[in-house]
Amino acid sequence: MLHSLIIVLDWFGICVFAITGALVASRKQMDIVGFAMLGSVTGIGGGTIRDVLLGIQPIFWVEQPAYLLTYVVVACATFFSPTFYSIGIAIFCGLTPLG
């Protein structure tokens, strides 16, 4: 049960960080490539630094490419939902520390 909860929270955090990066791209009026790039960099940045400092090899997103794919898909979905920015900005700014 606890293992399942950890997995759900991990994927929830992935989506929150990808959306956070995509919202920054939206504020800078970037195209879909910018959304995918910032969503991915925001998502994998902290975990990559953690893995490097702890000496964990291979890095988590290299070992499991589903993480990188999820970052890109969620960021691109944010690009195609313009109402998401106006409705959900306060919600996701509040959820970012939880990720």
Secondary structure, DSSP 8 states (H G I E B T S, - for coil): -HHHHHHHHHHHHHHHHHHHHHHHHHHTT--HHHHHHHHHHHHHHHHHHHHHHHT-SS-HHHH-THHHHHHHHHHHHHHT-HHHHHHHHHHHHHHGGG-
